[in-house]
């Protein structure tokens, strides 16, 4: 092989590694672009691998407290009604509600002097159609004279209490309210604790009542 050709081949062979390593500016740009793409792809997969937050389950609605049962009053309905007897009615009911619960008035009967708008008191007796004098008499003493009748403080109605000496509508209502608030009278002396009953009035009322 001629020396000149051999020298030319040796020059090319020795220059190839450097050429392979020297990519030039275009090759460097391509390499950087590929590297940036690889970084972007890696970042995308890292982002996709993050756990997705799960929404919290909805909090169940709080169940409203069960309302307490409505308080009741027990009354006895007697007289000119279709179904006399003892009835349990909601607290705050009126005398007219008690008459209706007892089936209403008998044919041709009237309520007499009864106050149908009055609120009921637990444990009272309602006499429908009784004469005015008898209506003021406590239960168990039909036909007795109101002037000499002895009222039971725990069963007398406000209308009956108004028959006591010096007791009007307002004071009768206070006596009934005191009875309800204290679960009834345990002694006649408790009348002194009712607002509006002084020593003199108490002495007038005392012989007319009992417990």
C-alpha positions as CSV (number, residue, x, y, z in Angstrom):
1,X,0.0,0.0,0.0
2,X,1.4,3.4,-1.0
3,X,2.6,5.5,2.0
4,X,0.5,8.4,1.0
5,X,-2.8,6.4,1.0
6,X,-1.8,4.7,4.3
7,X,-1.2,8.1,5.9
8,X,-4.6,9.4,4.6
9,X,-6.4,6.3,6.1
10,X,-4.7,6.7,9.4
11,X,-5.7,10.3,9.5
12,X,-9.4,9.5,8.9
13,X,-9.3,6.7,11.5
14,X,-7.8,8.9,14.2
15,X,-10.3,11.6,13.5
16,X,-13.5,9.5,13.7
17,X,-13.7,9.3,17.6
18,X,-13.4,13.0,17.9
19,X,-16.0,13.5,15.2
20,X,-18.4,11.1,16.9
21,X,-18.0,12.9,20.2
22,X,-18.3,16.4,18.7
23,X,-22.0,16.8,18.0
24,X,-21.8,20.4,17.2
25,X,-24.4,23.1,18.2
26,X,-27.4,21.4,16.4
27,X,-26.7,18.1,18.0
28,X,-26.4,19.7,21.4
29,X,-29.7,21.4,21.0
30,X,-31.3,18.1,20.1
31,X,-29.8,16.4,23.2
32,X,-31.0,19.2,25.4
33,X,-34.5,19.0,23.9
34,X,-34.6,15.2,24.5
35,X,-33.4,15.8,28.1
36,X,-36.1,18.4,28.7
37,X,-38.7,16.1,27.3
38,X,-37.5,13.3,29.6
39,X,-37.7,15.6,32.6
40,X,-41.2,16.7,31.6
41,X,-42.4,13.1,31.2
42,X,-40.9,12.1,34.5
43,X,-42.6,15.0,36.3
44,X,-45.9,14.1,34.7
45,X,-45.7,10.5,36.0
46,X,-44.7,11.7,39.4
47,X,-47.7,14.0,39.5
48,X,-50.0,11.2,38.3
49,X,-48.7,8.9,41.1
50,X,-49.7,11.3,43.9
51,X,-52.7,10.1,45.9
52,X,-56.0,11.8,45.1
53,X,-57.7,13.2,48.2
54,X,-61.0,11.4,48.8
55,X,-64.0,13.6,49.7
56,X,-65.2,13.2,53.3
57,X,-68.5,11.4,53.6
58,X,-71.4,13.7,54.3
59,X,-72.2,14.2,58.0
60,X,-75.5,12.6,58.8
61,X,-78.2,15.1,59.8
62,X,-78.7,15.4,63.5
63,X,-82.0,13.9,64.4
64,X,-84.1,16.4,66.3
65,X,-84.9,15.5,69.9
66,X,-88.2,13.7,70.4
67,X,-90.6,16.1,71.9
68,X,-91.8,15.3,75.3
69,X,-95.4,14.0,75.5
70,X,-98.0,16.6,76.0
71,X,-99.1,17.1,79.6
72,X,-102.6,16.1,80.4
73,X,-105.3,16.9,82.9
74,X,-107.8,14.5,84.3
75,X,-111.4,15.8,84.9
76,X,-114.7,14.3,85.7
77,X,-117.7,15.4,83.6
78,X,-121.1,14.9,85.1
79,X,-124.6,16.2,84.6
80,X,-126.5,16.6,81.4
81,X,-124.0,15.1,79.0
82,X,-124.4,12.0,76.8
83,X,-121.4,10.1,78.3
84,X,-120.5,11.2,81.8
85,X,-117.2,10.0,83.1
86,X,-113.5,10.7,83.7
87,X,-111.6,12.1,80.8
88,X,-107.9,12.8,80.1
89,X,-107.5,16.0,78.1
90,X,-104.4,18.1,77.0
91,X,-103.3,20.7,79.4
92,X,-104.8,24.1,78.5
93,X,-108.1,22.6,77.4
94,X,-111.3,24.5,78.2
95,X,-114.5,23.4,79.8
96,X,-116.1,23.2,76.3
97,X,-113.5,20.6,75.3
98,X,-114.4,18.5,78.3
99,X,-118.2,18.7,77.4
100,X,-117.3,17.7,73.9
101,X,-115.2,14.8,75.1
102,X,-118.3,13.6,77.1
103,X,-120.4,13.4,74.0
104,X,-121.9,16.9,74.2
105,X,-125.2,18.0,75.8
106,X,-128.2,15.7,76.0
107,X,-131.1,16.5,73.8
108,X,-132.8,19.7,75.0
109,X,-130.3,20.3,77.8
110,X,-128.3,23.5,78.4
111,X,-125.0,24.2,80.1
112,X,-126.6,26.4,82.7
113,X,-124.3,28.9,84.4
114,X,-121.1,26.9,83.4
115,X,-118.3,29.0,82.0
116,X,-117.3,27.1,78.9
117,X,-114.3,29.3,78.2
118,X,-112.6,28.5,81.5
119,X,-109.4,26.5,81.5
120,X,-109.5,23.0,83.1
121,X,-107.8,22.2,86.4
122,X,-106.5,18.7,87.0
123,X,-108.7,16.7,89.2
124,X,-111.8,18.9,89.0
125,X,-115.4,17.9,88.5
126,X,-117.5,19.7,85.9
127,X,-121.3,19.5,86.5
128,X,-123.1,20.4,83.2
129,X,-126.6,21.9,83.4
130,X,-126.7,22.3,87.2
131,X,-128.6,25.2,88.7
132,X,-126.5,28.3,89.6
133,X,-126.5,27.4,93.4
134,X,-125.6,23.8,92.8
135,X,-122.9,24.7,90.3
136,X,-121.0,26.5,93.1
137,X,-121.2,23.5,95.5
138,X,-118.1,21.2,95.7
139,X,-118.3,17.7,94.3
140,X,-120.1,15.2,96.6
141,X,-122.5,17.8,98.1
142,X,-125.3,18.2,95.5
143,X,-127.9,20.7,96.6
144,X,-126.0,22.1,99.5
145,X,-126.3,25.7,100.4
146,X,-123.2,27.6,99.2
147,X,-123.2,29.8,102.3
148,X,-122.6,26.7,104.5
149,X,-120.8,24.4,102.1
150,X,-117.2,23.4,102.9
151,X,-115.0,23.6,99.8
152,X,-112.2,21.2,99.2
153,X,-109.2,23.3,98.2
154,X,-107.8,20.5,96.0
155,X,-111.0,19.8,94.0
156,X,-112.9,23.1,93.9
157,X,-113.1,24.9,90.6
158,X,-112.2,28.6,90.4
159,X,-116.0,29.3,90.0
160,X,-116.6,27.6,93.3
161,X,-113.7,29.4,95.0
162,X,-115.3,32.7,94.1
163,X,-118.1,31.8,96.5
164,X,-115.7,32.1,99.4
165,X,-115.8,35.3,101.5
166,X,-113.8,38.1,99.9
167,X,-112.6,35.9,97.0
168,X,-113.1,37.3,93.5
169,X,-112.1,36.0,90.1
170,X,-108.5,37.2,90.4
171,X,-107.9,35.7,93.9
172,X,-109.7,32.4,92.9
173,X,-107.3,32.1,89.9
174,X,-104.3,32.7,92.3
175,X,-105.5,30.0,94.6
176,X,-105.9,27.6,91.7
177,X,-102.4,28.5,90.3
178,X,-100.9,27.9,93.7
179,X,-102.5,24.5,93.9
180,X,-101.2,23.5,90.5
181,X,-97.7,24.8,91.2
182,X,-97.4,23.0,94.5
183,X,-99.2,19.8,93.6
184,X,-102.2,20.6,95.7
185,X,-102.8,21.9,99.2
186,X,-101.6,19.8,102.1
187,X,-103.1,22.0,104.8
188,X,-105.5,25.0,104.9
189,X,-102.7,27.1,106.4
190,X,-101.1,27.2,103.0
191,X,-103.7,29.7,101.9
192,X,-101.6,32.3,103.8
193,X,-98.9,31.8,101.1
194,X,-101.3,32.9,98.3
195,X,-100.7,36.5,97.2
196,X,-103.7,38.6,98.2
197,X,-104.8,36.6,101.3
198,X,-103.9,38.5,104.4
199,X,-104.5,37.5,108.1
200,X,-108.1,38.9,108.1
201,X,-109.2,37.4,104.9
202,X,-107.6,34.0,105.9
203,X,-109.7,34.0,109.1
204,X,-112.8,34.6,107.0
205,X,-112.0,31.8,104.5
206,X,-110.6,29.2,106.9
207,X,-114.0,27.9,108.2
208,X,-115.2,27.5,104.6
209,X,-112.5,25.2,103.3
210,X,-110.8,21.9,103.9
211,X,-108.2,19.6,102.3
